[in-house]
Amino acid sequence: MSDFIHLESLLSQARSRDQQMTSFALVCLGAVESLLNGAISSNDSIRIIFHAHNCQFVRTSLGDDTADEIMSRGVQLPDVFDALPVEEAQQEYQRELAAIHALCLKLIASDRKAAKAA
């Protein structure tokens, strides 16, 4: 896969901040699923979604700590394999993917609560 996701362009189509956050979370859940089933590698995920431009956009434009943490964890995925022995790295990699997954669900849940309150 040679393309990359440009979150700024993608999320500019959303009509509200809640839609932006939900769309962001769903895109990241798709990345996690692709990583889990081997459709993309951790290095691919950096090129496709967890790249510097998207990290900067999330930090400055979305301004959400949970979204920022998702991007930070995503950026570090390949480093796990550089820093740890193979078996330990695989376990840590799975933990990081689970953490990203949980953070995405947290974003979706909080946006649903905000939409109901409005």
N, C-alpha and C positions, 0 to 999 in steps of 0.2 A: 504494500500500500504506500503510495507516494504522496498522497494528499495530506493536508493538515486541516484541522478545524480552527477557524478564526472566530473565537467566541464573541468578539466585539460585533462583527457583522451578523452572526447568527442571533445573538440576543437583542440586537437593535430592532428586530421585528416584533418583539414582545410589547404588549400594550401597557404593561404595568411592571413594577419592581417584583411583585409576587410571581408574575409569569416569567420574568427573567430568572429568578432564583429557582423556580421549579424546572425550567428548561435546562439551566446549568446542571442541576442535580441529575436530571434524566440523562443528559449527555455523559456525565461522569459515571453514572451507573452502567451505561452501555460500554464505556471504556473498561470498567472493572470486569464486566461479564466477558468481554473480549480477551482480557488478560487471563482470566480464570480458565477459559476454554482453549487458550493457546492460539487464538486467531491473530493476536498481536503479541509482540514481546515487550518487555519493560522498556527497551530502547526505542521501539516503535511508538510506545505511548508518549514518550517525551517529544518526539517529532510531530505526532499527530495532535495531541491535546495539552500535555503538560509542559509546553514550551514557554520560553521567557515572555513572549508577547502576551499570551493568555494569562500568565501569572501576574504580569503588570496590570492588565485590564481588570482582573478579578480584584486585585488589591486596591486599585485606585477608583474603579468605577462601581463595582458591586459593594465594596466596603463592608463585607460581612466576614466576621472571624471564622465561621465554620467553612465558608467557601474558600477562604484563604488557606485554612488548614488542609482542605482537600487537595488543593494545588500543591502545597508544600510537601505533603506525603507522596503525591504522584511524582513529583520531580525527583524524589529520593529513591524511588523503587529500584533503578539499576544499581545504585550504590550498595544495596544490601548484598549483592552478589560479589562486589569488589571487596567488601569489608569482612565477610564472614565465611567460614567453611561451608561447603555446598549444602549439607543437610540442615545446618543451622540457618543458612540463608533462605532456604526454601520455606522453613517454618516461619521465619520473620516476614518473608514476602507474603505468605498467606495471611498473617496477622495484619499486615499493613493494608492489604486488599479488603479484609473484613472491616478494618477501621474506616477506610474510605467509604465503603458500602454503607456502614452505619451512619456516617456523617451526612451522606446524600439523603438517606431516609429521614434523618433529623430535619434537614432543610425542607423536604417535601411536607413533612408533618407540620412544621411551624408555619409554612406558607398556607396550608389548608386551614389552620386555626385562624390565621390573620384574615383569610378570605371570608370565613364564617362570621367573624366579628364585625366585618365591614357592612 
